[in-house]
């Protein structure tokens, strides 16, 4: 995205729609890494762009596993 932000502002874009997947946040089971997402948010703010995030994978692998008796 670093090469794209400036082009968006030059084109008078004011809002960017971006996606976030669970695999981006938790590349390894039990190890979360928000650094890439944090950078996208900072870059959007730095270019005075609104950022709308679509969150894919609210439930790991697209399913909800409920523990019985919990």
N, CA, C and O atoms as a printed pandas DataFrame, in Angstrom:
     atom_number atom_name residue_name chain_id  residue_number  x_coord  y_coord  z_coord
0              1         N          UNK        A               1    0.810   -1.198    0.000
1              2        CA          UNK        A               1    0.000    0.000    0.000
2              3         C          UNK        A               1    0.856    1.267    0.000
3              4         O          UNK        A               1    0.373    2.334   -0.377
4              5         N          UNK        A               2    2.088    1.164    0.407
5              6        CA          UNK        A               2    2.913    2.376    0.510
6              7         C          UNK        A               2    2.997    3.154   -0.791
7              8         O          UNK        A               2    3.095    4.381   -0.771
8              9         N          UNK        A               3    2.960    2.467   -1.913
9             10        CA          UNK        A               3    3.036    3.155   -3.204
10            11         C          UNK        A               3    1.661    3.624   -3.685
11            12         O          UNK        A               3    1.570    4.366   -4.662
12            13         N          UNK        A               4    0.611    3.204   -3.017
13            14        CA          UNK        A               4   -0.745    3.490   -3.472
14            15         C          UNK        A               4   -1.371    4.695   -2.762
15            16         O          UNK        A               4   -2.169    5.413   -3.364
16            17         N          UNK        A               5   -1.024    4.925   -1.507
17            18        CA          UNK        A               5   -1.675    5.988   -0.731
18            19         C          UNK        A               5   -1.659    7.332   -1.464
19            20         O          UNK        A               5   -2.689    7.998   -1.571
20            21         N          UNK        A               6   -0.502    7.720   -1.960
21            22        CA          UNK        A               6   -0.371    9.009   -2.626
22            23         C          UNK        A               6   -1.257    9.074   -3.876
23            24         O          UNK        A               6   -1.868   10.106   -4.153
24            25         N          UNK        A               7   -1.322    7.995   -4.611
25            26        CA          UNK        A               7   -2.162    7.954   -5.816
26            27         C          UNK        A               7   -3.642    8.115   -5.464
27            28         O          UNK        A               7   -4.396    8.747   -6.203
28            29         N          UNK        A               8   -4.045    7.547   -4.342
29            30        CA          UNK        A               8   -5.436    7.669   -3.911
30            31         C          UNK        A               8   -5.780    9.112   -3.582
31            32         O          UNK        A               8   -6.832    9.608   -3.984
32            33         N          UNK        A               9   -4.899    9.790   -2.852
33            34        CA          UNK        A               9   -5.174   11.182   -2.506
34            35         C          UNK        A               9   -5.143   12.069   -3.750
35            36         O          UNK        A               9   -5.935   13.005   -3.862
36            37         N          UNK        A              10   -4.242   11.784   -4.675
37            38        CA          UNK        A              10   -4.195   12.549   -5.935
38            39         C          UNK        A              10   -5.486   12.384   -6.735
39            40         O          UNK        A              10   -5.899   13.300   -7.446
40            41         N          UNK        A              11   -6.110   11.237   -6.621
41            42        CA          UNK        A              11   -7.356   10.956   -7.340
42            43         C          UNK        A              11   -8.588   11.446   -6.561
43            44         O          UNK        A              11   -9.723   11.166   -6.948
44            45         N          UNK        A              12   -8.358   12.169   -5.474
45            46        CA          UNK        A              12   -9.430   12.718   -4.621
46            47         C          UNK        A              12  -10.274   11.641   -3.954
47            48         O          UNK        A              12  -11.443   11.868   -3.641
48            49         N          UNK        A              13   -9.691   10.482   -3.738
49            50        CA          UNK        A              13  -10.373    9.427   -2.986
50            51         C          UNK        A              13  -10.333    9.837   -1.518
51            52         O          UNK        A              13   -9.314   10.332   -1.037
52            53         N          UNK        A              14  -11.439    9.632   -0.805
53            54        CA          UNK        A              14  -11.431    9.980    0.616
54            55         C          UNK        A              14  -11.687    8.790    1.533
55            56         O          UNK        A              14  -11.500    8.885    2.745
56            57         N          UNK        A              15  -12.115    7.671    0.956
57            58        CA          UNK        A              15  -12.407    6.477    1.757
58            59         C          UNK        A              15  -11.862    5.244    1.057
59            60         O          UNK        A              15  -12.020    5.075   -0.152
60            61         N          UNK        A              16  -11.217    4.383    1.842
61            62        CA          UNK        A              16  -10.638    3.152    1.309
62            63         C          UNK        A              16  -11.289    1.971    2.028
63            64         O          UNK        A              16  -11.421    1.975    3.252
64            65         N          UNK        A              17  -11.688    0.974    1.266
65            66        CA          UNK        A              17  -12.257   -0.248    1.807
66            67         C          UNK        A              17  -11.167   -1.311    1.784
67            68         O          UNK        A              17  -10.628   -1.629    0.724
68            69         N          UNK        A              18  -10.845   -1.856    2.940
69            70        CA          UNK        A              18   -9.787   -2.860    3.022
70            71         C          UNK        A              18  -10.263   -4.103    3.741
71            72         O          UNK        A              18  -11.220   -4.059    4.514
72            73         N          UNK        A              19   -9.600   -5.197    3.486
73            74        CA          UNK        A              19   -9.990   -6.456    4.137
74            75         C          UNK        A              19   -8.906   -6.925    5.101
75            76         O          UNK        A              19   -7.715   -6.682    4.902
76            77         N          UNK        A              20   -9.350   -7.591    6.128
77            78        CA          UNK        A              20   -8.454   -8.195    7.106
78            79         C          UNK        A              20   -8.883   -9.644    7.264
79            80         O          UNK        A              20  -10.059   -9.929    7.491
80            81         N          UNK        A              21   -7.943  -10.545    7.146
81            82        CA          UNK        A              21   -8.267  -11.958    7.352
82            83         C          UNK        A              21   -7.625  -12.440    8.645
83            84         O          UNK        A              21   -6.632  -11.886    9.117
84            85         N          UNK        A              22   -8.212  -13.472    9.196
85            86        CA          UNK        A              22   -7.684  -14.016   10.445
86            87         C          UNK        A              22   -6.238  -14.467   10.262
87            88         O          UNK        A              22   -5.427  -14.326   11.178
88            89         N          UNK        A              23   -5.913  -15.000    9.106
89            90        CA          UNK        A              23   -4.558  -15.489    8.845
90            91         C          UNK        A              23   -3.534  -14.359    8.896
91            92         O          UNK        A              23   -2.369  -14.598    9.217
92            93         N          UNK        A              24   -3.958  -13.119    8.581
93            94        CA          UNK        A              24   -3.048  -11.983    8.667
94            95         C          UNK        A              24   -2.756  -11.627   10.123
95            96         O          UNK        A              24   -1.640  -11.225   10.455
96            97         N          UNK        A              25   -3.737  -11.771   10.971
97            98        CA          UNK        A              25   -3.601  -11.389   12.372
98            99         C          UNK        A              25   -2.954  -12.501   13.188
99           100         O          UNK        A              25   -2.145  -12.231   14.076
100          101         N          UNK        A              26   -3.304  -13.736   12.894
101          102        CA          UNK        A              26   -2.745  -14.880   13.630
102          103         C          UNK        A              26   -2.093  -15.838   12.632
103          104         O          UNK        A              26   -2.657  -16.883   12.307
104          105         N          UNK        A              27   -0.894  -15.475   12.147
105          106        CA          UNK        A              27   -0.229  -16.322   11.158
106          107         C          UNK        A              27    0.183  -17.677   11.723
107          108         O          UNK        A              27    0.346  -18.650   10.987
108          109         N          UNK        A              28    0.346  -17.722   13.027
109          110        CA          UNK        A              28    0.709  -18.954   13.721
110          111         C          UNK        A              28   -0.238  -19.121   14.895
111          112         O          UNK        A              28   -0.504  -18.160   15.617
112          113         N          UNK        A              29   -0.745  -20.316   15.092
113          114        CA          UNK        A              29   -1.698  -20.593   16.169
114          115         C          UNK        A              29   -1.216  -20.007   17.496
115          116         O          UNK        A              29   -0.129  -20.326   17.977
116          117         N          UNK        A              30   -2.045  -19.149   18.069
117          118        CA          UNK        A              30   -1.747  -18.578   19.380
118          119         C          UNK        A              30   -0.804  -17.385   19.369
119          120         O          UNK        A              30   -0.471  -16.853   20.428
120          121         N          UNK        A              31   -0.364  -16.952   18.174
121          122        CA          UNK        A              31    0.557  -15.814   18.076
122          123         C          UNK        A              31   -0.054  -14.737   17.192
123          124         O          UNK        A              31   -0.056  -14.847   15.966
124          125         N          UNK        A              32   -0.571  -13.698   17.832
125          126        CA          UNK        A              32   -1.201  -12.600   17.100
126          127         C          UNK        A              32   -0.165  -11.569   16.693
127          128         O          UNK        A              32    0.778  -11.293   17.434
128          129         N          UNK        A              33   -0.346  -11.005   15.512
129          130        CA          UNK        A              33    0.552   -9.967   15.004
130          131         C          UNK        A              33   -0.295   -8.911   14.298
131          132         O          UNK        A              33   -0.786   -9.135   13.192
132          133         N          UNK        A              34   -0.459   -7.767   14.945
133          134        CA          UNK        A              34   -1.265   -6.688   14.404
134          135         C          UNK        A              34   -0.420   -5.634   13.695
135          136         O          UNK        A              34   -0.952   -4.603   13.285
136          137         N          UNK        A              35    0.871   -5.867   13.542
137          138        CA          UNK        A              35    1.774   -4.836   13.026
138          139         C          UNK        A              35    1.404   -4.371   11.619
139          140         O          UNK        A              35    1.443   -3.172   11.344
140          141         N          UNK        A              36    1.050   -5.277   10.738
141          142        CA          UNK        A              36    0.689   -4.889    9.374
142          143         C          UNK        A              36   -0.596   -4.061    9.372
143          144         O          UNK        A              36   -0.679   -3.043    8.685
144          145         N          UNK        A              37   -1.584   -4.493   10.131
145          146        CA          UNK        A              37   -2.840   -3.755   10.231
146          147         C          UNK        A              37   -2.607   -2.386   10.866
147          148         O          UNK        A              37   -3.150   -1.386   10.397
148          149         N          UNK        A              38   -1.808   -2.335   11.922
149          150        CA          UNK        A              38   -1.478   -1.062   12.565
150          151         C          UNK        A              38   -0.857   -0.090   11.573
151          152         O          UNK        A              38   -1.177    1.098   11.581
152          153         N          UNK        A              39    0.028   -0.591   10.718
153          154        CA          UNK        A              39    0.691    0.266    9.740
154          155         C          UNK        A              39   -0.294    0.801    8.706
155          156         O          UNK        A              39   -0.209    1.965    8.315
156          157         N          UNK        A              40   -1.225   -0.036    8.263
157          158        CA          UNK        A              40   -2.243    0.404    7.300
158          159         C          UNK        A              40   -3.094    1.517    7.914
159          160         O          UNK        A              40   -3.397    2.506    7.247
160          161         N          UNK        A              41   -3.473    1.359    9.161
161          162        CA          UNK        A              41   -4.274    2.375    9.845
162          163         C          UNK        A              41   -3.493    3.685    9.951
163          164         O          UNK        A              41   -4.032    4.756    9.672
164          165         N          UNK        A              42   -2.231    3.598   10.352
165          166        CA          UNK        A              42   -1.395    4.801   10.456
166          167         C          UNK        A              42   -1.207    5.480    9.102
167          168         O          UNK        A              42   -1.259    6.706    9.010
168          169         N          UNK        A              43   -0.991    4.696    8.065
169          170        CA          UNK        A              43   -0.805    5.253    6.720
170          171         C          UNK        A              43   -2.075    5.950    6.229
171          172         O          UNK        A              43   -2.004    7.031    5.646
172          173         N          UNK        A              44   -3.225    5.339    6.461
173          174        CA          UNK        A              44   -4.492    5.955    6.048
174          175         C          UNK        A              44   -4.682    7.286    6.782
175          176         O          UNK        A              44   -5.053    8.289    6.174
176          177         N          UNK        A              45   -4.428    7.285    8.076
177          178        CA          UNK        A              45   -4.538    8.528    8.850
178          179         C          UNK        A              45   -3.562    9.573    8.330
179          180         O          UNK        A              45   -3.913   10.745    8.194
180          181         N          UNK        A              46   -2.345    9.150    8.041
181          182        CA          UNK        A              46   -1.320   10.057    7.557
182          183         C          UNK        A              46   -1.675   10.718    6.237
183          184         O          UNK        A              46   -1.195   11.810    5.932
184          185         N          UNK        A              47   -2.518   10.053    5.451
185          186        CA          UNK        A              47   -2.957   10.605    4.168
186          187         C          UNK        A              47   -4.378   11.159    4.251
187          188         O          UNK        A              47   -5.003   11.456    3.233
188          189         N          UNK        A              48   -4.876   11.294    5.480
189          190        CA          UNK        A              48   -6.214   11.829    5.755
190          191         C          UNK        A              48   -7.298   11.093    4.978
191          192         O          UNK        A              48   -8.199   11.707    4.405
192          193         N          UNK        A              49   -7.195    9.774    4.970
193          194        CA          UNK        A              49   -8.184    8.926    4.314
194          195         C          UNK        A              49   -8.984    8.164    5.364
195          196         O          UNK        A              49   -8.439    7.729    6.379
196          197         N          UNK        A              50  -10.267    8.011    5.114
197          198        CA          UNK        A              50  -11.098    7.159    5.960
198          199         C          UNK        A              50  -10.829    5.714    5.550
199          200         O          UNK        A              50  -10.653    5.415    4.369
200          201         N          UNK        A              51  -10.799    4.836    6.523
201          202        CA          UNK        A              51  -10.519    3.428    6.262
202          203         C          UNK        A              51  -11.650    2.584    6.825
203          204         O          UNK        A              51  -11.951    2.645    8.018
204          205         N          UNK        A              52  -12.273    1.797    5.961
205          206        CA          UNK        A              52  -13.326    0.881    6.363
206          207         C          UNK        A              52  -12.764   -0.522    6.231
207          208         O          UNK        A              52  -12.329   -0.924    5.151
208          209         N          UNK        A              53  -12.772   -1.268    7.331
209          210        CA          UNK        A              53  -12.197   -2.614    7.325
210          211         C          UNK        A              53  -13.290   -3.671    7.293
211          212         O          UNK        A              53  -14.253   -3.618    8.059
212          213         N          UNK        A              54  -13.123   -4.621    6.400
213          214        CA          UNK        A              54  -13.976   -5.810    6.365
214          215         C          UNK        A              54  -13.209   -6.916    7.083
215          216         O          UNK        A              54  -12.098   -7.270    6.688
216          217         N          UNK        A              55  -13.795   -7.443    8.111
217          218        CA          UNK        A              55  -13.132   -8.470    8.906
218          219         C          UNK        A              55  -13.622   -9.838    8.455
219          220         O          UNK        A              55  -14.793  -10.176    8.626
220          221         N          UNK        A              56  -12.724  -10.615    7.880
221          222        CA          UNK        A              56  -13.060  -11.968    7.453
222          223         C          UNK        A              56  -12.465  -12.965    8.432
223          224         O          UNK        A              56  -11.267  -12.928    8.711
224          225         N          UNK        A              57  -13.282  -13.839    8.945
225          226        CA          UNK        A              57  -12.789  -14.877    9.838
226          227         C          UNK        A              57  -13.016  -14.563   11.295
227          228         O          UNK        A              57  -12.165  -14.846   12.139
228          229         N          UNK        A              58  -14.180  -13.971   11.598
229          230        CA          UNK        A              58  -14.489  -13.703   12.996
230          231         C          UNK        A              58  -14.409  -14.980   13.820
231          232         O          UNK        A              58  -14.027  -14.963   14.990
232          233         N          UNK        A              59  -14.773  -16.074   13.191
233          234        CA          UNK        A              59  -14.640  -17.381   13.814
234          235         C          UNK        A              59  -13.632  -18.158   12.990
235          236         O          UNK        A              59  -13.815  -18.337   11.786
236          237         N          UNK        A              60  -12.588  -18.612   13.619
237          238        CA          UNK        A              60  -11.490  -19.293   12.921
238          239         C          UNK        A              60  -12.038  -20.351   11.964
239          240         O          UNK        A              60  -12.866  -21.177   12.347
240          241         N          UNK        A              61  -11.575  -20.317   10.738
241          242        CA          UNK        A              61  -11.962  -21.245    9.678
242          243         C          UNK        A              61  -13.441  -21.162    9.311
243          244         O          UNK        A              61  -13.991  -22.090    8.718
244          245         N          UNK        A              62  -14.081  -20.050    9.662
245          246        CA          UNK        A              62  -15.451  -19.827    9.256
246          247         C          UNK        A              62  -16.496  -20.628   10.013
247          248         O          UNK        A              62  -17.644  -20.701    9.575
248          249         N          UNK        A              63  -16.133  -21.223   11.124
249          250        CA          UNK        A              63  -17.119  -21.975   11.884
250          251         C          UNK        A              63  -17.027  -21.633   13.359
251          252         O          UNK        A              63  -15.979  -21.201   13.840
252          253         N          UNK        A              64  -18.094  -21.820   14.056
253          254        CA          UNK        A              64  -18.166  -21.560   15.473
254          255         C          UNK        A              64  -18.254  -22.894   16.190
255          256         O          UNK        A              64  -19.216  -23.637   15.996
256          257         N          UNK        A              65  -17.274  -23.206   17.009
257          258        CA          UNK        A              65  -17.283  -24.453   17.765
258          259         C          UNK        A              65  -17.614  -24.144   19.211
259          260         O          UNK        A              65  -16.834  -23.513   19.924
260          261         N          UNK        A              66  -18.768  -24.592   19.626
261          262        CA          UNK        A              66  -19.192  -24.367   21.006
262          263         C          UNK        A              66  -18.826  -25.574   21.855
263          264         O          UNK        A              66  -19.010  -26.721   21.447
264          265         N          UNK        A              67  -18.316  -25.299   23.020
265          266        CA          UNK        A              67  -17.975  -26.379   23.953
266          267         C          UNK        A              67  -19.237  -26.747   24.725
267          268         O          UNK        A              67  -19.847  -25.897   25.374
268          269         N          UNK        A              68  -19.613  -27.990   24.653
269          270        CA          UNK        A              68  -20.810  -28.449   25.360
270          271         C          UNK        A              68  -20.566  -28.462   26.864
271          272         O          UNK        A              68  -19.512  -28.887   27.337
272          273         N          UNK        A              69  -21.566  -27.986   27.602
273          274        CA          UNK        A              69  -21.484  -28.019   29.056
274          275         C          UNK        A              69  -20.679  -26.874   29.651
275          276         O          UNK        A              69  -20.424  -26.856   30.855
276          277         N          UNK        A              70  -20.283  -25.932   28.834
277          278        CA          UNK        A              70  -19.493  -24.804   29.352
278          279         C          UNK        A              70  -20.396  -23.733   29.907
279          280         O          UNK        A              70  -19.914  -22.708   30.387
